[in-house]
Amino acid sequence: MDDLKDIVSKNIIYLRTRSKMTQLELGEAINYSDKAVSKWERGKSIPDAYVLRKLSAVFNVSVDSLLSRHAEEELEATVEHSVDRRTISLISFVGTWTLAIVVFAVMYFLGSVQWLVLVYALPVSNIVLIVLSAIWGKAKANVYFISLAVWSILAAIYLTFIQYNWWLLFIIGLPVQVIVLLSFRVKVKPKK
C-alpha cells in the first residue's frame, strides 16, 4: 500500500507542477482543501476512486496513469496527447468572428450592409468562451466572459433598436453585473 501511495504521490506532484497549479488551485478544481492535496502529495493518504476520476479529468490523463508507476517521459507522452484547451478556445473564438465576417461580406455583396452582424458576434463569441471554460473547469475566467457577454448583449440590443433610444437598458446591466460578481464569491466548503 505504501508503494501505491508513493506512486500516486509522485504522479500528482508531477502533473500538478506541470500544469503550473498550486495545491490550493488543484484543491479548488476538485472541491477539496489544499490540506487534502498536501496529504496525497506527501504520501500520507491516497485519494478515493471518486477523487481519482476528478484528478484524471483535471489533468487529462487516465485513472490508470495516476495509479501506475511512470517514468516522467511516459506521463509526459500521456499529457501531450491531451487536448490543447487554449488552442481550441482560440479556434472557436476566431471561428465565430470569421463566420460573422463572412456573413457580413455576403450581405454586403448582395447590397445589404448589416453591420449589426459584427455587433452580435461579440456576445456570441463570449458565450462560446463561457461554455468552454465551464466544460474545462476554468470557472474563474468566466466572471470576465459573463460580464462582457452581459454588456455586449445589452449594447447589441440597444444598437438594434437605436431609433427608440433605449439607453435605460444599460441600467439593467448594473444589478446583473453585481449578481455576476457576487455569484463568483460564493464558495463551496471544501471536503477535509
N, C-alpha and C positions, 0 to 999 in steps of 0.2 A: 504494500500500500504506500509506503514511503517513497518507493521508486516512482509510482504513478503521480504522487503529489509533486515530486521533483520535476517530472516531465511536464506536467500541466503548468507548474510554476514558471519554468523556463519558456514555454511556449507563449504564455500570457504576457510575460515581460517582453519577450521579443516582439510580438505582434503589437502590443500597446506602444512601445517606444518607436517601432517602425511607423506606426500611424500617427506619431507625434501627439499622443494623448497623455494627459496626466491621469493619475489614479482617480482623481475626482471626476474628470470628464468621462472616463470609462464607466465609473460607478453610475453617473447620471444617465449615460446612454442605455444602461441595462436596469436602471431603477434599483441600484444597490448603493451602499455607502462606500466611500473610499477606504474605510477601515476593512470592509469585506474584501475588496480588491487587494489590499495590502496583505491580508492573511493568506490569500491564494498565492500571491507572488512570493511570499516567504515560505511557502510550503507547509503552513500551519493547518490548513484545511483545503478541501477540494470542492469546487462548485458542483451543485447537483445537476442532474440532466437538463432541467429547465434552463438553468443559467448557462450551461454549456451551449445550448441551442441559441440563446441570446448572444453569447460571445461569438459564436460562429457567424451569426448574421452581421454583427458589427464589423468583424474582421474579414468577412467574405471568404471564409475557409470552412471546411467540413468539420463536424464534431470529431470525426476520426483523427483529423490532423491535430486537433487540440490535445487528444489523448495519446498520440503516438510520439515516439522518440524521433525527432527530426534533426538532421543537420540543418544549419541555418539556410543552406542553399536549397534544400527541399522545401522549407517553409516559404522561402523567397519565391520559388517557382510556383507554389500554390497561390500565393498572394498576387503574383504578376498576372495570373490568368483571371483574376477577378476583374470586374467591370470598373473602368475608369470613370467615376461618377462626375467629376468636373467636366470631362470631355463630353459626356452625354448631355449634361446640363447646358453646356455652351452650344452644342449642336442643336438642341431643342430651342434655345433662345434665338440663335441665328436663323434657324429654320422658320420660326414664327415670323420673324421680320422679313425673311426672304419671300415667304408666301404673301405677306401684306404688300410688299413692293411689287411683286408680280401682279397681284390683283389691281393695285393702283395703276400700273403700266398698261395692263389690258384695258381697263376702263378709260384711261387717258387716250389710248389709240382708237377707242370706239367713240370718242367725243364727249365723254362724261368724266370730268375731273372730280373725283371723290376723295379729297384729302383726308376725310374722316376715317378712311380705311387705315391710314397710318396712325391716327389718334387711337383707334381701338386696338391696334397691335400692342400698345404698351400694357394695358391691363391683361390682355390675353397672355403675353409673354411672362408677366408676373405670376399669373395663375399657374402656368406650366412650371415655373420655378418653385412655387409653393408646394405643388403636388410632388415634384421630385425630391424636395427637401424633406417632406413628410414621409415619403417612402423610405428614404435612406437615413432617417433618424437624425437629421441635422436641424432640429426644430428651432435652435437659437437663431438661425438665419431667417426663419420665417417671419419674425417680428418686422424686419425691414421689408420683405417681399409683400406681406399682407398690408402694411402701411402704405407702401407705394401703390399696391393694387386698389386700395380704397380710394385714395386721392385721384388716381388716374381714371377710375371708373366715374367718379363724380365729375372730373374735368371733361371726360368724353360725353357724358350726358349733357352737361352744360353747353359744350360746343355744338352738340347735335341740335339742341333747342335754343340756340343763342338768340334768336329773334324774340323769345319770350323773356329774356333777361332773368333767368332762374339762379341768380347769384346766391340765393339763400340755401341752395343745395350744399354749399361749402360749410355752412353752419352744421349741417347733419354730420359732416366729417369729423367735427371736433369730439362729440361724445363717442363716436365709433373709434376714433384714434385712442381715446382714453381707455375704452374697453379692450382694445387690442393690446395696449401696453400693460394694463393690469392683468390680463389673462396670461401673459408671459411671466408674470411674477409669481403666479400660483405654483407651488412646489408640491410634488408628491413626496410623502415621507418615505425615505429610503429604508429598505429592509436591512436589518442588522446581520 
